[in-house]
Amino acid sequence: MVTGKNLHAASERKNMKISTIAILAVLATTASAQEFRAPIGPQKPVRAMPTPPAMLQRPAVEGVIPRA
């Protein structure tokens, strides 16, 4: 039970806990912040991968199941 002089101390302790948590949260968010800068000027176009040649003939299937 909180009465008299202890009433002030309890609320002060609660405020200290809240402020400590808030400060830690601010430090964590600033430490993990990422910076994004848009590139300036024209960019090189990305070269597309060459298309593989079409498969004209299926490879011969070998194994136990095709022989059955």
N, CA, C and O atoms as CSV, one atom per row, in Angstrom:
chain,resi,resn,atom,element,x,y,z
A,1,MET,N,N,0.845,-1.176,0.000
A,1,MET,CA,C,0.000,0.000,0.000
A,1,MET,C,C,0.887,1.234,0.000
A,1,MET,O,O,1.851,1.309,0.763
A,2,VAL,N,N,0.570,2.195,-0.845
A,2,VAL,CA,C,1.380,3.395,-0.987
A,2,VAL,C,C,0.644,4.554,-0.336
A,2,VAL,O,O,-0.470,4.897,-0.730
A,3,THR,N,N,1.283,5.154,0.669
A,3,THR,CA,C,0.650,6.292,1.345
A,3,THR,C,C,1.689,7.342,1.668
A,3,THR,O,O,2.883,7.050,1.739
A,4,GLY,N,N,1.234,8.559,1.862
A,4,GLY,CA,C,2.085,9.635,2.362
A,4,GLY,C,C,3.298,9.911,1.499
A,4,GLY,O,O,3.179,10.159,0.299
A,5,LYS,N,N,4.496,9.864,2.137
A,5,LYS,CA,C,5.749,10.181,1.450
A,5,LYS,C,C,6.053,9.176,0.337
A,5,LYS,O,O,6.655,9.536,-0.674
A,6,ASN,N,N,5.647,7.937,0.516
A,6,ASN,CA,C,5.938,6.915,-0.483
A,6,ASN,C,C,5.166,7.134,-1.786
A,6,ASN,O,O,5.575,6.643,-2.839
A,7,LEU,N,N,4.056,7.866,-1.719
A,7,LEU,CA,C,3.258,8.125,-2.915
A,7,LEU,C,C,4.076,8.911,-3.935
A,7,LEU,O,O,4.039,8.617,-5.129
A,8,HIS,N,N,4.807,9.903,-3.460
A,8,HIS,CA,C,5.640,10.718,-4.343
A,8,HIS,C,C,6.786,9.878,-4.915
A,8,HIS,O,O,7.111,10.003,-6.096
A,9,ALA,N,N,7.384,9.046,-4.110
A,9,ALA,CA,C,8.514,8.233,-4.559
A,9,ALA,C,C,8.071,7.205,-5.599
A,9,ALA,O,O,8.809,6.922,-6.543
A,10,ALA,N,N,6.886,6.651,-5.436
A,10,ALA,CA,C,6.401,5.644,-6.378
A,10,ALA,C,C,6.182,6.252,-7.763
A,10,ALA,O,O,6.555,5.650,-8.770
A,11,SER,N,N,5.585,7.428,-7.817
A,11,SER,CA,C,5.345,8.052,-9.119
A,11,SER,C,C,6.659,8.506,-9.746
A,11,SER,O,O,6.811,8.470,-10.967
A,12,GLU,N,N,7.605,8.932,-8.918
A,12,GLU,CA,C,8.907,9.360,-9.438
A,12,GLU,C,C,9.662,8.162,-10.023
A,12,GLU,O,O,10.300,8.277,-11.070
A,13,ARG,N,N,9.587,7.029,-9.352
A,13,ARG,CA,C,10.249,5.820,-9.841
A,13,ARG,C,C,9.616,5.373,-11.167
A,13,ARG,O,O,10.309,4.934,-12.084
A,14,LYS,N,N,8.296,5.494,-11.245
A,14,LYS,CA,C,7.595,5.121,-12.472
A,14,LYS,C,C,8.028,6.030,-13.622
A,14,LYS,O,O,8.254,5.563,-14.739
A,15,ASN,N,N,8.142,7.326,-13.343
A,15,ASN,CA,C,8.570,8.274,-14.373
A,15,ASN,C,C,9.995,7.978,-14.831
A,15,ASN,O,O,10.302,8.095,-16.017
A,16,MET,N,N,10.859,7.599,-13.905
A,16,MET,CA,C,12.242,7.278,-14.254
A,16,MET,C,C,12.290,6.041,-15.154
A,16,MET,O,O,13.058,5.995,-16.115
A,17,LYS,N,N,11.470,5.047,-14.839
A,17,LYS,CA,C,11.445,3.836,-15.657
A,17,LYS,C,C,10.967,4.161,-17.070
A,17,LYS,O,O,11.547,3.702,-18.054
A,18,ILE,N,N,9.914,4.951,-17.158
A,18,ILE,CA,C,9.360,5.301,-18.469
A,18,ILE,C,C,10.371,6.108,-19.271
A,18,ILE,O,O,10.557,5.863,-20.463
A,19,SER,N,N,11.028,7.072,-18.623
A,19,SER,CA,C,12.003,7.889,-19.346
A,19,SER,C,C,13.210,7.058,-19.770
A,19,SER,O,O,13.757,7.280,-20.850
A,20,THR,N,N,13.631,6.114,-18.945
A,20,THR,CA,C,14.758,5.249,-19.313
A,20,THR,C,C,14.398,4.394,-20.523
A,20,THR,O,O,15.203,4.244,-21.443
A,21,ILE,N,N,13.199,3.841,-20.524
A,21,ILE,CA,C,12.756,3.025,-21.656
A,21,ILE,C,C,12.652,3.880,-22.915
A,21,ILE,O,O,13.020,3.432,-24.002
A,22,ALA,N,N,12.157,5.099,-22.776
A,22,ALA,CA,C,12.022,5.986,-23.930
A,22,ALA,C,C,13.391,6.342,-24.503
A,22,ALA,O,O,13.564,6.359,-25.722
A,23,ILE,N,N,14.358,6.624,-23.642
A,23,ILE,CA,C,15.706,6.966,-24.106
A,23,ILE,C,C,16.337,5.770,-24.817
A,23,ILE,O,O,16.967,5.931,-25.862
A,24,LEU,N,N,16.169,4.573,-24.257
A,24,LEU,CA,C,16.716,3.375,-24.899
A,24,LEU,C,C,16.062,3.126,-26.259
A,24,LEU,O,O,16.727,2.703,-27.204
A,25,ALA,N,N,14.764,3.389,-26.351
A,25,ALA,CA,C,14.069,3.204,-27.628
A,25,ALA,C,C,14.585,4.190,-28.676
A,25,ALA,O,O,14.770,3.827,-29.837
A,26,VAL,N,N,14.816,5.433,-28.264
A,26,VAL,CA,C,15.334,6.442,-29.192
A,26,VAL,C,C,16.734,6.055,-29.657
A,26,VAL,O,O,17.047,6.181,-30.840
A,27,LEU,N,N,17.574,5.589,-28.746
A,27,LEU,CA,C,18.928,5.180,-29.120
A,27,LEU,C,C,18.902,3.985,-30.070
A,27,LEU,O,O,19.689,3.918,-31.014
A,28,ALA,N,N,18.008,3.055,-29.820
A,28,ALA,CA,C,17.924,1.871,-30.684
A,28,ALA,C,C,17.459,2.245,-32.085
A,28,ALA,O,O,17.972,1.708,-33.066
A,29,THR,N,N,16.496,3.157,-32.193
A,29,THR,CA,C,15.995,3.529,-33.518
A,29,THR,C,C,17.029,4.332,-34.292
A,29,THR,O,O,17.145,4.173,-35.508
A,30,THR,N,N,17.780,5.189,-33.616
A,30,THR,CA,C,18.800,5.956,-34.338
A,30,THR,C,C,19.968,5.065,-34.741
A,30,THR,O,O,20.581,5.290,-35.784
A,31,ALA,N,N,20.281,4.065,-33.938
A,31,ALA,CA,C,21.394,3.173,-34.270
A,31,ALA,C,C,21.047,2.272,-35.442
A,31,ALA,O,O,21.927,1.918,-36.227
A,32,SER,N,N,19.785,1.896,-35.577
A,32,SER,CA,C,19.403,0.969,-36.644
A,32,SER,C,C,18.840,1.684,-37.869
A,32,SER,O,O,18.368,1.025,-38.795
A,33,ALA,N,N,18.877,2.992,-37.896
A,33,ALA,CA,C,18.317,3.736,-39.028
A,33,ALA,C,C,19.169,3.509,-40.273
A,33,ALA,O,O,20.395,3.438,-40.189
A,34,GLN,N,N,18.521,3.397,-41.417
A,34,GLN,CA,C,19.222,3.215,-42.679
A,34,GLN,C,C,19.025,4.458,-43.526
A,34,GLN,O,O,17.955,5.067,-43.542
A,35,GLU,N,N,20.081,4.812,-44.223
A,35,GLU,CA,C,20.023,5.999,-45.058
A,35,GLU,C,C,19.810,5.575,-46.506
A,35,GLU,O,O,20.450,4.639,-46.986
A,36,PHE,N,N,18.926,6.253,-47.185
A,36,PHE,CA,C,18.687,5.971,-48.596
A,36,PHE,C,C,18.919,7.242,-49.387
A,36,PHE,O,O,18.299,8.274,-49.131
A,37,ARG,N,N,19.820,7.152,-50.350
A,37,ARG,CA,C,20.060,8.298,-51.221
A,37,ARG,C,C,19.781,7.874,-52.649
A,37,ARG,O,O,20.297,6.863,-53.125
A,38,ALA,N,N,18.970,8.647,-53.315
A,38,ALA,CA,C,18.653,8.342,-54.704
A,38,ALA,C,C,19.881,8.627,-55.564
A,38,ALA,O,O,20.594,9.596,-55.302
A,39,PRO,N,N,20.145,7.815,-56.575
A,39,PRO,CA,C,21.298,8.053,-57.440
A,39,PRO,C,C,21.126,9.341,-58.235
A,39,PRO,O,O,20.024,9.688,-58.662
A,40,ILE,N,N,22.232,10.035,-58.420
A,40,ILE,CA,C,22.203,11.308,-59.139
A,40,ILE,C,C,22.685,11.067,-60.564
A,40,ILE,O,O,23.688,10.385,-60.776
A,41,GLY,N,N,21.985,11.615,-61.523
A,41,GLY,CA,C,22.388,11.498,-62.920
A,41,GLY,C,C,21.845,10.246,-63.574
A,41,GLY,O,O,21.186,9.428,-62.933
A,42,PRO,N,N,22.132,10.106,-64.866
A,42,PRO,CA,C,21.618,8.942,-65.593
A,42,PRO,C,C,22.320,7.658,-65.144
A,42,PRO,O,O,23.501,7.661,-64.799
A,43,GLN,N,N,21.572,6.585,-65.157
A,43,GLN,CA,C,22.107,5.291,-64.730
A,43,GLN,C,C,22.363,4.413,-65.948
A,43,GLN,O,O,21.720,4.570,-66.986
A,44,LYS,N,N,23.308,3.489,-65.812
A,44,LYS,CA,C,23.572,2.537,-66.886
A,44,LYS,C,C,22.398,1.563,-66.965
A,44,LYS,O,O,21.907,1.100,-65.936
A,45,PRO,N,N,21.948,1.250,-68.174
A,45,PRO,CA,C,20.859,0.269,-68.271
A,45,PRO,C,C,21.377,-1.119,-67.883
A,45,PRO,O,O,22.531,-1.465,-68.134
A,46,VAL,N,N,20.512,-1.879,-67.279
A,46,VAL,CA,C,20.871,-3.230,-66.868
A,46,VAL,C,C,20.817,-4.131,-68.089
A,46,VAL,O,O,19.812,-4.173,-68.800
A,47,ARG,N,N,21.911,-4.854,-68.328
A,47,ARG,CA,C,21.981,-5.721,-69.499
A,47,ARG,C,C,21.199,-7.000,-69.224
A,47,ARG,O,O,21.387,-7.648,-68.194
A,48,ALA,N,N,20.327,-7.351,-70.150
A,48,ALA,CA,C,19.503,-8.546,-69.979
A,48,ALA,C,C,20.347,-9.796,-70.208
A,48,ALA,O,O,21.312,-9.780,-70.972
A,49,MET,N,N,19.970,-10.861,-69.541
A,49,MET,CA,C,20.665,-12.139,-69.722
A,49,MET,C,C,20.332,-12.672,-71.113
A,49,MET,O,O,19.188,-12.561,-71.553
A,50,PRO,N,N,21.311,-13.251,-71.815
A,50,PRO,CA,C,21.000,-13.808,-73.140
A,50,PRO,C,C,20.084,-15.019,-73.017
A,50,PRO,O,O,20.189,-15.808,-72.079
A,51,THR,N,N,19.190,-15.143,-73.983
A,51,THR,CA,C,18.244,-16.266,-73.934
A,51,THR,C,C,18.984,-17.541,-74.321
A,51,THR,O,O,19.726,-17.557,-75.303
A,52,PRO,N,N,18.786,-18.597,-73.560
A,52,PRO,CA,C,19.453,-19.853,-73.921
A,52,PRO,C,C,18.866,-20.413,-75.219
A,52,PRO,O,O,17.693,-20.182,-75.514
A,53,PRO,N,N,19.663,-21.139,-75.990
A,53,PRO,CA,C,19.141,-21.688,-77.254
A,53,PRO,C,C,18.036,-22.705,-76.998
A,53,PRO,O,O,18.031,-23.399,-75.981
A,54,ALA,N,N,17.114,-22.777,-77.929
A,54,ALA,CA,C,15.989,-23.696,-77.779
A,54,ALA,C,C,16.481,-25.141,-77.883
A,54,ALA,O,O,17.416,-25.433,-78.629
A,55,MET,N,N,15.854,-26.028,-77.141
A,55,MET,CA,C,16.235,-27.429,-77.164
A,55,MET,C,C,15.547,-28.088,-78.366
A,55,MET,O,O,14.322,-28.207,-78.394
A,56,LEU,N,N,16.335,-28.513,-79.353
A,56,LEU,CA,C,15.764,-29.082,-80.568
A,56,LEU,C,C,15.387,-30.549,-80.386
A,56,LEU,O,O,14.411,-31.020,-80.970
A,57,GLN,N,N,16.153,-31.262,-79.584
A,57,GLN,CA,C,15.904,-32.685,-79.421
A,57,GLN,C,C,15.993,-33.023,-77.938
A,57,GLN,O,O,16.881,-32.543,-77.234
A,58,ARG,N,N,15.086,-33.832,-77.484
A,58,ARG,CA,C,15.116,-34.228,-76.077
A,58,ARG,C,C,16.271,-35.190,-75.855
A,58,ARG,O,O,16.545,-36.036,-76.706
A,59,PRO,N,N,16.950,-35.072,-74.722
A,59,PRO,CA,C,18.014,-36.038,-74.451
A,59,PRO,C,C,17.424,-37.420,-74.185
A,59,PRO,O,O,16.306,-37.545,-73.687
A,60,ALA,N,N,18.178,-38.433,-74.518
A,60,ALA,CA,C,17.714,-39.809,-74.318
A,60,ALA,C,C,17.601,-40.096,-72.832
A,60,ALA,O,O,18.536,-39.853,-72.069
A,61,VAL,N,N,16.453,-40.613,-72.429
A,61,VAL,CA,C,16.215,-40.908,-71.019
A,61,VAL,C,C,16.671,-42.325,-70.745
A,61,VAL,O,O,16.268,-43.265,-71.430
A,62,GLU,N,N,17.508,-42.471,-69.745
A,62,GLU,CA,C,17.998,-43.794,-69.372
A,62,GLU,C,C,17.700,-44.023,-67.910
A,62,GLU,O,O,17.649,-43.079,-67.121
A,63,GLY,N,N,17.506,-45.262,-67.552
A,63,GLY,CA,C,17.255,-45.576,-66.162
A,63,GLY,C,C,16.330,-46.764,-66.040
A,63,GLY,O,O,15.967,-47.387,-67.038
A,64,VAL,N,N,15.956,-47.071,-64.828
A,64,VAL,CA,C,15.152,-48.254,-64.558
A,64,VAL,C,C,13.718,-48.067,-65.030
A,64,VAL,O,O,13.162,-48.968,-65.657
A,65,ILE,N,N,13.115,-46.942,-64.752
A,65,ILE,CA,C,11.700,-46.737,-65.065
A,65,ILE,C,C,11.449,-46.694,-66.574
A,65,ILE,O,O,10.502,-47.342,-67.018
A,66,PRO,N,N,12.227,-45.977,-67.398
A,66,PRO,CA,C,11.952,-45.987,-68.832
A,66,PRO,C,C,12.103,-47.372,-69.467
A,66,PRO,O,O,11.421,-47.672,-70.448
A,67,ARG,N,N,12.984,-48.222,-68.926
A,67,ARG,CA,C,13.188,-49.553,-69.491
A,67,ARG,C,C,12.024,-50.482,-69.185
A,67,ARG,O,O,11.833,-51.474,-69.888
A,68,ALA,N,N,11.258,-50.191,-68.174
A,68,ALA,CA,C,10.203,-51.108,-67.726
A,68,ALA,C,C,9.024,-51.164,-68.659
A,68,ALA,O,O,8.068,-51.895,-68.401
